[in-house]
Amino acid sequence: MAEAAHKQNTYIQPKDKDIPLWRYMSFGRFVDLLSSSQLFFCRTDRFIDQYEGYINSFTNSLIDGLFTEFKNAEEMRKNLKWLLGETKRLSFINCWHMNHSESLSMWETYCSNGEGVAVKSKFENLLHGINDPNLGSMHIRPIRYAEKVEEEVNLANFLNLLNYKRPEYKYENELRVLLFYTQGIDDPNEKDKIIIQAPEFGQKISVDLNILVDEIYVAPNAPEWFYELVKKLTTLTYQKPVLKSAFHR
């Protein structure tokens, strides 16, 4: 395997440095996390919201104003737009919810059937708990919610386009862990060229659950047998508190 780019990690803490982080997930995803000690990172272009990393009219107008001094300006603009599209294909995201308490709307969105789990963590846990030696560059930062991204569009850093979501997602209050896929193979037909074939849907990244996880919560409408099952599965390998949701009746 070859490295397509030098690793360059960037981190931006939430304004409230002590705010807890929550990851809401299905029971199946939780069992996979426990058994594999790996977090799933979804490829950005596989999200349901196709506006993730979307090149809007403003971004297009910026690109259309570039390279005017070159004879092949149109080709250069076309290549840049292609490169921005490739950024989505080579970017993988894991999402966390920032909140000092549980969020009922997040429970309803991700665990509406009652058989769901929320893992509670914090910013420092992410920094030290994600420990996969095969990582490409990693970027951790809160998401900004806006109709337009004019104020901070920087085409010198394509990943900035992945730091925005539309206002209707503001309830997610998301902190995003983004990996840029850099592994590739040498091109047999061209010296010093690397072919990057990113995983089709996502990739699983090794984590240290003893560092990453503070507490585990079961969904508000979870039956008692489900709560006991989550406790039993967790204590088989990890000594982490398993709690009922504050919304549990």
N, C-alpha and C positions, 0 to 999 in steps of 0.2 A: 504493500500500500504506500501511497505517496501523500504528502501534505500539500494541498492546493494553496494554502495561505498561512501566514504566520498567525498564531493564536494571539488575540488581543482582547482581553476581557474588560468589560466596563460595568460599573455598578452605580446606580443612583438610589439612595435610600429614600423611603417615604418621608414626608415632612415630619410626621410623628414617628420618631425612631423606635418607639416602644410598642407600636400597634401590632397586635397579633395577626398572623396569616392563617387562612383557612383554605383547605382544599376539599371540596365536596365531591363525593364519588359514589358510584354504584357499589354494591357488595362484591360483585365480580372483580371490579377494578381494585378494591381493597384487598381481596384475597391474593390477587396477583402481586400487589405491592408487598404484602407480607412474605409471600413465598419466594419472590425473586429479588427483593431489595432493589427494585428498579422503578423509576417513574416513567410514565409514558409521555413523550413529547410528540404532539401532532404536527404534521407538515402543514405549513401555513396555508397553502392553496387547497387544502382539504377541509378547511373550516366551512361550516354552513354559511357564515357571513362572508360573502365574496367581496365585501368592501374592505376586508383585511388587506392592508398594503395596496389599496386601490390607487391607481394613477388617475387622479381626477382632472377636471378641466384646468385647474390652476397649475397643477404639476406639468400638464402637457404644454401649457403656455410658457412656463419657464424653460422647458426643453426646447420648444420651438424658437426661443430667443438665443439659444446657444450656438456656438461654432460658426457664427456668421462670417468670420474671417477666413474660413476654409472653403476650398472649391467643392469638396465632397461633404458639405455641411449636412445635407439631407440624409446621407448614408450614416453619418456619425450620430445624428439624432435618432435614427431608426435603431441603431445598435445600442444606444443608451436606454431606449424604452424596452428593448429586448432584455438588457441586463437587469433592469428594474423588475421585470417579470420573473427572471431567473432567481432573483433574491427571494421571492415567495417560495419557489420550488426547493430552494436550498436552506430555508429557515424552518426551525422546529420550535414549537412553543409549549410551555407548561404554565398553567394559569393558577393564581392564588387570589383569594378574596381578602382585602384588608378591612378589619373591623375589630373593635374592642369586645364585641359580643357576637353571638351567632346571628345569622340572618335568615329570617323565615322565608324571604323571597328566594334565597339561594337554595334552601332546603327544597322548596317547591319546584324550583327549576331543575335541579339535578337529582333529587331523591324523592320524587313525589309518591312512589309506591310504598314508602315506609322502610324499604330494605336498603338504606343508604347509610353512609358513614362520612364524617368530616374529620380530617386530620388537622390538628392545630399546631402551628409552628411559629417561627419568627424570622426576621431578615437574616440575622447572624447564622441561624440554623441552615438556611439555604446556602450561604456562602461556604460553610464548612461541611455540610452534609452531602453535597453533590460531588462525588469523588471519582467519577469515571475517567480512567487514564486515556480513553480514546476520544475525549471531547474535542470539538473544535472550539472556536471562540464563544464565550458565554457572556450574555448581557442581561442584567437584572435591573428593572426599573418600573415605576408606576406608569400606568396607561393614562393618556390625556384624552378627554372626551370633547369632541368639537365637530361641528358641521364641516369646517374647512381647516386646513392645516397650514395656511399661509404664513403664520407667525414664525414657524421654525423649520420650514422645509429647507433641507440642506442636501442637495443632490450629490455632495461629496461623501455623504454617509447614507447609503440607501436604507440602512436599518431604521433610520428615523421615521420612515413611512410606516413602519410596523409598530410605532409607539402611540398610534391614535386609533380611537374607535368612535363610532357615531354616538350622539348623546343618549339615544334610547338604551344603551348598554351601561349607563352611568351607575345603575344600582349594583353592578358587579364590582365596582371599586377595585379594579384589578391591578395586581402586581404581576408582572410578566417575566418569566425566565425564558430567554430566547437563545437558541444555539444556532450557529451558522455552520452548516455541514462543509467540512474541508477535506474529507478523505476521498481519494481518487486513485486511479490506476494510470500508469504511464501509457501514453498513446503509442502503439507499435508503429504507426505510420508517420509520426512527426516527433522529432527529438525535442526534449524539454517541454512537451505539452502534456497536460494531465486531463484525463476524462473523469468527470465527476458524475456518478450515478447515485443520486440520493435515494434512500428508502422510499417506497411508493406512498405509504400512508403515515408513517411516523417511525420513531425509534425509541427504544427503552434505554434509559441511562441509569447506571449504578449509583445508589445512594447508601449512606450509612443511616439506617433508621434510628439508631440510638442517639444520633446527633440531630437528625432532621425533625423527629416527632417529639412534641411535648405531651400532648394529650390526644385522645380519640373520643369522638362523640357519636352516638347513634341517633338516627333520625327521630323527629318528634313523635311520629305516629308508628314507630316500630313496636311490634309486640314484644312481650317479655322474653319469649324464647329466642328472638333474634338478638336482643341485648346480651343474653347469656352466651349465645354462640360467638358473638364478636369478642366478648371477654375471654372465652376459652381459647379461641384461635390466637388471640394476641398474646396471652400469657404463655403459650407454648414456646415462644421464642423471644418475646420482648416484655420487659417489666414496665409497661406504659399504662397510665390510668385510662380506663374505659368508662366514660360517663354517659348518662342519659342526657338528651337535649334539654335545655332550659324550657323548651316549649312542650315537653312531654307531659301528657295528662295522666 
